[in-house]
Amino acid sequence: MASPESKVGKLPIKMLSDRVLVSAEVDGERQSTGGILIPATAQMGKRLTWAEVVALGPNVRSMQLADRVLFNPEDRHEVEVGGHDYIMLRERDVHAVASERLDDSPTGLYL
């Protein structure tokens, strides 16, 4: 999709093939559910990261703009567009999609 709308406005970029452009959350201090402050310098091992989709290539079928996606931060390529840092992924590098629209699925989740 050319020039998608996002939190930062229109992006002057057209994604190709199965590429996904995401805006990742800033890696900084985090707080655990128990209230413990985890500094940004803490070693976390292999941990997946959440990001918001801001642009999609024409062949991406499993996500939409503004979806939150889960990916491995080691499988990324960083790019700067319009003064903002983004991460470019392939659709196959995304492990999960968290979206309200998934609740409308007729098949549901079987756990």
GIKAKA-V464845 format. One record per residue. N is the residue number from 1. SS is DSSP state (2 for helix, 1 for strand, 0 for the rest). PHI is phi in whole degrees, 0 to 359 (* if undefined). PSI is psi in whole degrees, -180 to 180 (* if undefined). Layout:
BEGIN
n:N ss:SS phi:PHI psi:PSI
n:N ss:SS phi:PHI psi:PSI
END
This chain:
BEGIN
n:1 ss:0 phi:* psi:132
n:2 ss:1 phi:275 psi:139
n:3 ss:0 phi:46 psi:63
n:4 ss:0 phi:287 psi:156
n:5 ss:0 phi:278 psi:141
n:6 ss:0 phi:209 psi:-172
n:7 ss:0 phi:297 psi:-30
n:8 ss:0 phi:264 psi:7
n:9 ss:0 phi:98 psi:-160
n:10 ss:0 phi:284 psi:137
n:11 ss:0 phi:260 psi:132
n:12 ss:0 phi:276 psi:59
n:13 ss:0 phi:211 psi:144
n:14 ss:1 phi:241 psi:118
n:15 ss:0 phi:282 psi:146
n:16 ss:0 phi:247 psi:156
n:17 ss:0 phi:53 psi:-127
n:18 ss:0 phi:257 psi:28
n:19 ss:1 phi:276 psi:146
n:20 ss:1 phi:231 psi:129
n:21 ss:1 phi:256 psi:125
n:22 ss:1 phi:234 psi:154
n:23 ss:1 phi:252 psi:109
n:24 ss:1 phi:278 psi:154
n:25 ss:0 phi:291 psi:148
n:26 ss:0 phi:292 psi:130
n:27 ss:0 phi:283 psi:104
n:28 ss:0 phi:215 psi:-155
n:29 ss:0 phi:293 psi:141
n:30 ss:1 phi:236 psi:162
n:31 ss:1 phi:236 psi:132
n:32 ss:0 phi:286 psi:168
n:33 ss:0 phi:295 psi:-23
n:34 ss:0 phi:275 psi:-2
n:35 ss:0 phi:95 psi:6
n:36 ss:0 phi:279 psi:130
n:37 ss:1 phi:278 psi:123
n:38 ss:1 phi:255 psi:116
n:39 ss:0 phi:292 psi:158
n:40 ss:0 phi:296 psi:-23
n:41 ss:0 phi:275 psi:-3
n:42 ss:0 phi:292 psi:135
n:43 ss:0 phi:282 psi:124
n:44 ss:0 phi:251 psi:-5
n:45 ss:0 phi:72 psi:-150
n:46 ss:0 phi:275 psi:108
n:47 ss:0 phi:229 psi:132
n:48 ss:1 phi:283 psi:157
n:49 ss:1 phi:236 psi:144
n:50 ss:1 phi:267 psi:146
n:51 ss:1 phi:208 psi:164
n:52 ss:1 phi:255 psi:135
n:53 ss:1 phi:285 psi:126
n:54 ss:1 phi:244 psi:-15
n:55 ss:1 phi:202 psi:148
n:56 ss:1 phi:227 psi:147
n:57 ss:0 phi:282 psi:165
n:58 ss:0 phi:292 psi:-19
n:59 ss:0 phi:262 psi:6
n:60 ss:0 phi:279 psi:124
n:61 ss:0 phi:243 psi:-18
n:62 ss:0 phi:260 psi:7
n:63 ss:0 phi:211 psi:165
n:64 ss:0 phi:229 psi:169
n:65 ss:0 phi:301 psi:143
n:66 ss:0 phi:76 psi:1
n:67 ss:0 phi:291 psi:150
n:68 ss:1 phi:264 psi:130
n:69 ss:1 phi:237 psi:153
n:70 ss:1 phi:249 psi:128
n:71 ss:1 phi:215 psi:165
n:72 ss:1 phi:275 psi:120
n:73 ss:2 phi:295 psi:-14
n:74 ss:2 phi:281 psi:-18
n:75 ss:2 phi:262 psi:41
n:76 ss:0 phi:235 psi:160
n:77 ss:1 phi:232 psi:121
n:78 ss:1 phi:273 psi:145
n:79 ss:1 phi:215 psi:147
n:80 ss:1 phi:252 psi:126
n:81 ss:1 phi:229 psi:120
n:82 ss:0 phi:61 psi:32
n:83 ss:0 phi:84 psi:2
n:84 ss:1 phi:245 psi:145
n:85 ss:1 phi:270 psi:133
n:86 ss:1 phi:229 psi:169
n:87 ss:1 phi:238 psi:132
n:88 ss:1 phi:256 psi:129
n:89 ss:1 phi:232 psi:164
n:90 ss:1 phi:267 psi:155
n:91 ss:2 phi:302 psi:-36
n:92 ss:2 phi:290 psi:-16
n:93 ss:2 phi:278 psi:-9
n:94 ss:1 phi:273 psi:126
n:95 ss:1 phi:272 psi:-31
n:96 ss:1 phi:202 psi:157
n:97 ss:1 phi:236 psi:126
n:98 ss:1 phi:253 psi:112
n:99 ss:0 phi:209 psi:147
n:100 ss:2 phi:297 psi:-31
n:101 ss:2 phi:294 psi:-20
n:102 ss:2 phi:292 psi:-24
n:103 ss:2 phi:292 psi:-21
n:104 ss:2 phi:273 psi:5
n:105 ss:0 phi:295 psi:131
n:106 ss:0 phi:289 psi:-21
n:107 ss:0 phi:275 psi:-30
n:108 ss:0 phi:73 psi:-180
n:109 ss:0 phi:255 psi:138
n:110 ss:0 phi:249 psi:106
n:111 ss:0 phi:244 psi:*
END
